[in-house]
Amino acid sequence: MKISVIFFRKTIVNAIIVIVVCAFAFVGITSSAVAVSADNSPVYKGSSKDCVSVMINVYWGTEYIDEMLKILRENEVKTTFFVGGSWVRDNEETFMKIVSEGHEIGNHGFFHKNHDKLSDKQNKEEMQSTHELVKALCDKEITLFAPPSGAFNQITLDIAKEMGYTTVMWSKDTIDWRDQNEKLILSRATKNLSGGDLILAHPTACTVKVLDEILKKISASGLGVKPVSQVI
């Protein structure tokens, strides 16, 4: 792609981000403006009996994405990448590779903030900025939201629902961002598997090394791997 085209696209993307942020600066949303509902609880496990999802949260680890995509492709697996808006902004080419491979895209906020500490306005701004950026780049409407660090409160859930999002957590956590131990990551991802499991992972060196084995163990257990929306 010519430098002038890349510059133009990045200028448009940055302009969209500025417009979204400025719009929220003039909107005084208070907690009383969002109705608390009883039917918007986060999903910790899906209802599927024969499939699980390996959901990949991305704010860093760009250098491992290509290899992850290769492994997923070789295993004929489509999954869900929950992307941070700031990561997408800075890694547009890699993001578009994920999209071109046919994987589902989910919202992971813009700056990886703990949403349980944010106001109504801030919660919405984090989600909306990422939503608009993804829409601008690949014309996809995303409907799944994974709170960074798993941190949320009722305000977060209500804002997400208002925006048409299902809030997604997990039933199995590899904790691969902290524990760089391949055997531990493999065990956490595959021990006592059952249909509907949502397996949380990140692009790390150790995760890449065991991803193929994780997928093969899931298959050997008689379960398929599908995007989150097809599992919940």
C-alpha positions, 0 to 999 in steps of 0.5 A: 500500500502506498505511503500516501494511502496509509497516511490517509487511512490513519488520518481518517481513523484518528479523526473518527476517534477524536469525533467520538471522544469529543461527542462524549465530552458534551454528553452528561450521562449520569448513572440515573440515566441508565436503567438497571435491568435484571436480564443482562448478566455476563455470560461465563459459559455458553449453552452449546453442548458440543462446542467450546470457544478459545477466546483471545484478548488482544492489547499486546503480543502483536508479534505472536498473532501471525503464528496463532493465525497460522495454527488456527488455519491449519486446524480449520478453526475460527474463533473470537479475538476481543481487541482493544481499540488502542491496539487496533489503532496502532496495529491496523495491518495485523488487525486486518489479517485477523479479519481477513482470516474470517475470525469473529471480532469482539470489543475489549475497550479502548485503553484497557481500563477497569470498567468497574472504576469508570463512570457511565460516560467513561464506560460508554466512551471506551466501548463506543470508541472501539466499536466505531474504529472497528466499523470504520476499518472493516465495516463489521458490527460487533456485538460482544464485549469482554471487560478488560481484566474481567472488571465490571459493575452494573453500570458496565452491564447496563451500558453494554446492553444499551449498546446491543452488546452481550458481556462475555467472561470465561469459564476457563482462564489460562492466565497465560499473561502471568504464568509463562508455563506451557504445561500449566497453560495447556492444563488450564485450557483443557482439563475437564472440558465440557460443551459451552466452555469459554477458554480465555487466552492471550497472544504470548510465546508460551500460548503459541507453543501449546495452541496446536496441542490445545486445539487437538485435545479439544477435538480429541474430547469430541468437542468442536471449536467455534466463535463465542457467538456460536457457543453462547 
